[in-house]
Amino acid sequence: MNNPAHSDKYATLDGLRGIAAVLVVMYHYSNLFSPFHVENAYLVVDLFFVMSGFVVASAYESKLASGSMGPRRFMQVRLIRLYPLYLLGTLLGVAGTLLRLPRTEWHLVATALPLALLMLPSPLRIANPDGQVPQLLYPLNFPSWSLFFELLANVAYGFCFRFLSTRVLLAVVATSGLMLAGKAVHSGSINSGWALASSHIGLVRVAYGFFFGVLLFRLRSARRRTGNAIPLGIAALFVAIFLVPIPEAMRAAYTLSVVLFAIPALVWVAASVEPSRRVRDVFLFFGTVSYGIYMLHVPVPALFRVTQGLSPHASLVHTLAFDAGLLASVVLAAALAEKIYDRPIRRLLLQGTGYRRRHAGIGAAPINQ
């Protein structure tokens, strides 16, 4: 194995990404994870955006700068990376939605599916099990909303790359950061972007996070330290930040502190340190399955009606055991999907487009980026 300090992988970032995916599961099933304070875990999506900008810049910045990869090829490779698991999550979401909807409303699914297959929003009002009827951008698998905005950021990055000087990136980050600050001060939260009415906030969140990530990559340290203390400390701090209870009066300040400062700082430090081999392998595993966890954590439990199996009067031990089982099931589903479905399909698609052959001299696209 390569020396972690000189690898093109960022294992500590992968570890954070895996933890973040687990926190998203806990947030979306907050009624099941009641022993934990997960109401602020929605902010890990902003971490995903920052990490995405950093990792995409790490993988493709030199290729775009040298001209060995054009914007169309860049978007082709990005779509190959993202689409297979997106498609699987969407199709499983269709099955789960049909199971809970009366036949008289199945036409809504048929209406939403064509746009969803094109990775486009289809903001229909399909009732949730809790009775709410929000106009979600992606009602068949609602976590896909952040993927849509990430793709928009990828388009902007790829096609406008030659204009994205460090000064321009700073201007984009500063402007979008001020807009997020205004939103947080006004409402105390930036938990928006997933519904049609708040989709403009999703655009601001990804503009700030993704392009801050690109900026962090450009300003990164050339050397990385190796050791377990800092990576494990970062992981523990990360969990504490998102699970600590926050008084309502402090929510706006907390939100701004986390999104504008804590998340970029964590990414900056995590990109500068690498754990030893054993911890690195664990971190890389969770980084590898993190995208699958994110795309499958809603439709897979819905298919098996897992969330209906817990009594509201269950003991703490029973609740924790159930929670652990739910998380383990989602992680297992994501790992199997990545190994037997996602990775082979992406490899075939990359070979079919000739990408690996054309870029053999400059390094093939990392399969997990």
Buried (B, 14 or more C-beta within 10 A) or exposed (E): EEEBEEBEBBBBBBBBBBBBBBBBBBBBBEEBBBEBBBBBBBBBBBBBBBBBBBBBBBBBBEBBEEEEBBBEBBBBBBBBBBBBBBBBBBBBBBEBBBEEBEEEBEEBBEBBBEBBBEBEBBBBEBBEEEEEEBBBBBBBBBBBBBBBBBBBBBBBBBBEBEEBEEEEBEEBBEEBBEBBBEBBEEBBBBBBBBBBEBBEBBBBBBBBBBBBBBBBBBEBEEEBEBBBEBBBEBBEEBBEBBBEEBEEEEBBEBBBBBBBEBBBEBBBBBBBBBBEEEBBEBBBBBBBBBBBBBBBBBBBBBBEEBBEEBEEEBEEEEBBEBBEEBBEBBBEBBBBBBEEBBBEBBEEBBEEBEBBEEBEEEEBBEBBB
